[in-house]
Amino acid sequence: MFDDNERLARQEAYWLIKEFGAEAPLYAAMKAEKAIEQKDFGRCARWRRILEILADTRTTKSAASKY
């Protein structure tokens, strides 16, 4: 079971995929970088988690397409 932060990060990741497709990780990385520049490390951690979810999603889809 996911806590609220994890659930929101997953929702954001899937929305990014829907909205930006293959460019979703780039968008999330830019958001994380901007958060670092603004010294908002909590928001940066959220965007880094979204990047992890996006990477997991891409790996899962890639593995599924092989079979």
C-alpha positions as CSV (number, residue, x, y, z in Angstrom):
1,M,0.0,0.0,0.0
2,F,1.3,3.5,-0.9
3,D,1.3,6.6,1.2
4,D,-0.1,9.8,-0.2
5,N,3.2,11.1,-1.4
6,E,3.9,7.9,-3.3
7,R,0.4,7.8,-4.8
8,L,0.7,11.5,-5.9
9,A,4.2,10.8,-7.4
10,R,2.8,7.9,-9.4
11,Q,-0.2,9.9,-10.6
12,E,2.2,12.7,-11.7
13,A,4.5,10.2,-13.5
14,Y,1.6,8.6,-15.4
15,W,0.2,12.0,-16.3
16,L,3.6,13.1,-17.7
17,I,3.8,9.9,-19.8
18,K,0.3,10.7,-21.2
19,E,1.1,14.3,-21.8
20,F,4.8,14.2,-23.0
21,G,5.3,10.6,-24.0
22,A,9.0,9.8,-24.4
23,E,10.0,13.3,-23.3
24,A,8.5,12.8,-19.8
25,P,11.8,12.0,-18.1
26,L,13.4,15.2,-19.6
27,Y,10.5,17.3,-18.2
28,A,10.8,15.7,-14.8
29,A,14.6,16.2,-14.8
30,M,14.2,19.9,-15.7
31,K,11.7,20.3,-12.8
32,A,14.1,18.6,-10.4
33,E,16.9,20.9,-11.5
34,K,14.8,24.0,-11.1
35,A,13.9,22.9,-7.5
36,I,17.6,22.5,-6.7
37,E,18.3,26.0,-8.0
38,Q,15.6,27.3,-5.8
39,K,17.0,25.2,-2.9
40,D,13.6,23.5,-2.5
41,F,15.0,20.0,-1.7
42,G,11.7,18.5,-0.7
43,R,10.3,19.3,-4.2
44,C,13.5,18.0,-5.7
45,A,13.1,14.7,-3.9
46,R,9.6,14.4,-5.2
47,W,10.7,15.0,-8.8
48,R,13.6,12.5,-8.4
49,R,11.0,9.9,-7.2
50,I,8.9,10.7,-10.3
51,L,12.0,10.1,-12.4
52,E,12.6,6.7,-10.7
53,I,9.0,5.8,-11.4
54,L,9.4,6.8,-15.1
55,A,12.5,4.7,-15.4
56,D,10.8,1.7,-13.9
57,T,7.9,2.2,-16.2
58,R,10.2,2.3,-19.3
59,T,12.1,-0.8,-18.1
60,T,8.8,-2.7,-17.6
61,K,7.5,-1.7,-21.0
62,S,10.8,-2.6,-22.7
63,A,10.9,-6.0,-21.0
64,A,7.2,-6.7,-21.9
65,S,7.8,-5.8,-25.5
66,K,10.5,-8.4,-25.9
67,Y,8.1,-11.2,-25.2
